[in-house]
Amino acid sequence: MAKRAPRLQFTDEELSAPEVRKAAQKADRCADKLEKREAKIPKKAVKTEARVIDPDTGKVTTRVFVSEAEKKRPPSKLTHAVSDAPGAVLSSAAHREIRSAEDDNVGVESAHKLEEAAEGSIRFAQAAHRSHVEKPYRKAEQAAAETGRANLRALHRQAEAQNPEAFSNPYSKWQQKQAIKKEYAAAKAGRTADQTVRAGETTAKAAKRASEAGQKVSEFVSKHKKGFLIVGAIAAMLLMLLNVASSCSVLTQGGASAVGMSTYPSADADMLAAEAQYCAMEAELQRYLDTYESTHDYDEYHFDLDDIEHDPYVLISAITALHGGEWQISEIGGTLQMLFDKQYILTETVETEIRYRTESRTDYYIDENGDLQSYDYEVDVPYTYSICTVTLENFNLSHVPVYVMSQEQLSRYAMYMATLGNRPDLFGGSAYVGRYYDTEYEKYEIPPEALEDEQFAAIIKEAEKYLGFPYVWGGSSPATSFDCSGFVSYVYNNCGVGWSFGRLGAEGLRQLCTRVSSANVKPGDLIFFQGTYDTTGASHVGIYVGNHTMLHCGDPIQYSDISSSYWQQHFYQFGRLPSP
């Protein structure tokens, strides 16, 4: 038998909570049942000899003491099958040889069938005997498992009553349950639970990876010259914005300062450790979802789960902006948890139904002769059927900053994202780095005849100032960078033509516009898309510039061909803003 489940003890104060008292009573009943089942396990007499000294005579005598011990459980069916395998192989071969000749001899065939039937009966009897002998051990194991589950439920209720805040959401509830399971297993085994994750080890591994990454920087630069040219161009643009009124010498000094301001200031080991810790939190969430049905007790499950993933550059840029510069892994535990809780929204909804199942019953009566008779009948029995719906929404980590940062912090975040902290090598193996450096952006020259329209020329002049700016959810100015509707709103409100409608979302811009057909669309009109993410109405907007091309805030701000399959699939309508 495995280590026995302990009998729990609760104080009167703990038992004052109805949920704890009910769970504790059930645990006690299970423990009583376990003791009864264990008492039925066959015992054997164990004789032990011991030398005893008679205090009166001083003589030494040997006495035999008899005690009881559990009989060892008989070998399993599998063990028997392995031990019997050689004989079974020989028997099978013999039977095959007999079958090859029995077609020609009816007597042999008849005798062979009797022999096989006899062997089958013997095997059945042996199996039945093994099952009978093993029954008390099986019953005890079942009772032990029930006791363990009842104990865990009671401990869970106790912890929930003592600290309800720790059970405020499904994920933290699961974390608490796992901790209780671990402590219970350790107590059952008679030891203290070891800590499974050591931050020092994680940091050391991260530092090693950082060292290895540092050795590859020169290779990365040579392979990604285009990316660094883009970084240089963006940095130059930022310098111009920061130093438009400065002399050449001051501009140079400001350039060095701007590059320094746009560079991640923290140590590689700390940044890599932060990414590793966030990935570990995601892995734990994934394990929770993967094992959900085995760790919960509902009748039916429905899952609606987004993918679990994040952009490491968004993570490091957000942490750096929130902490105002340099940070260490030991300082950001709360920030990581806050970002994680904002990104992943887990909900569990349980609905119950009263259903009915048909059960067979037997009843008895005395007939006219005074004999006891029985009859069977069926009855519909109600039971509770539970349906659990689990939903995981990945809000997208890049959407979080606008909700948790001040204007100044959001500006720093946008600057770090524009340059990737001047560290595109930090997560060079990530699929996300290609989004910024390995994508060929289509170049587009506005036709001269389109620029003859002074209104459109003013719109494009303002819009092209921000080519290459990163996509920032909720962003609506050069200081914070832009999202799609923030970019369009800012350009039209600041192009000098006379519009002043404030900051509108994509659907708000669509409702402000007059619908235009594809045949009548012209440069300067807006183009709307739907279904690019989960929202009603228009979900994306860009500036139409002619020749099946738009200027929009993708990631980053760029020109795109609207005749591609993706944009055609999501096309909604063209719209024209009212005259200013």
DAFENRA-V429982 format. One line per field, one symbol per residue. ss: DSSP state (H for helix, E for strand, L for the rest). psi: psi as a letter, one per 40 degrees, with the letter a starting at -180 (. if undefined). burial: 1 if it has 16 or more other ideal C-beta (glycine too) atoms within 10 Angstrom, else 0. Layout:
ss: ???
psi: ???
burial: ???
This chain:
ss: LLLLLLLLLLLHHHHLLHHHHHHHHHHHHHHHHHHHHHHLLLEEEEEEEEEEELLLLLLEEEEEEEEEEELLLLLLHHHHHHHHHHHHHHHHHHHHHHHHHHLLLHHHHHHHHHHHHHHHHHHHHHHHHHHHHHHHHHHHHHHHHHHHHHHHHHHHHHHHHHLHHHHLLHHHHHHHHHHHHHHHHHHHHLLLLLLLLLHHHHHHHHHHHHHHHHHLHHHHHHHLHHHHHHHHHHHHHHHHHHLLLLLHHHHHHHHHHHHHHLLLLLLHHHHHHHHHHHHHHHHHHHHHHHLHHHHLLLLEEEEEELLLLLLHHHHHHHHHHHLLLLLLHHHLHHHHHHHHHHHEEEEEEEEEEEEEEEEEEEEEEELLLLLEEEEEEEEEEEEEEEEEEEEEEELLHHHLHHHHLLHHHHHHHHHHHHHHHHLLLLLLLLLLHHHHHLLLLLLLLLLLLHHHLHHHHHHHHHHHHHLLLLELLLLEELLLEELHHHHHHHHHHHLLLLLLLLLLLHHHHHHHLEEELLLLLLLLLEEEELLLLLLLLLLEEEEEEELLEEEEELLLEEEEELLLHHHHHHEEEEEELLLL
psi: iihihihihiidddedhddddddddddddddddddddddehiiihhhiiihhhhddeeihihihhhiiihihhiiidddddddeddddddddddddddddeedehddddddddddddddddddddddddddddeddddddddddddddddddddddddddddgddefdidddddddddddddddddddefihhihdhhdddddddddddddddddeddddddefddddddddddddddddddfdeiiddddddddddddddehheiidddddddddddddddddddddddeddeeigidiihhghiihiihdddddddddddefbiiideeedddddddddddhhhihhhiiihiiihihihiiihaeeeihiiiiiiihhiihhhhhhhhhhhehdeedddeeiiddddddddddddeffffeedfdeiddddddeehhhhihhhhdddedhddddddddddedeheiihhheieiddeaiadddddddddeeeedeigeahiidddddddihhhiddeiiheiihiiiedigiiaheiiihheiffiihigbgahiiiheeidddddehciiihiih.
burial: 0000100101000100100110110111011011001100000000000000000000000000000000001000000000000000000000000100010000000001000000000000000001000101101110110111011111111111100000100010010110011001000000000000000001100110110010000001000100100110011011100010000000100110011011010111111111111100110010011001000001000000000101111111111111100010100100110011001101010000000000000000000000000000000000000001010101001111110010001111111111111111111100001001100000010100010000011111011001001111111111011111111111111110101000011111110010010000101111111101000001111111110011111111111101000010001111111000
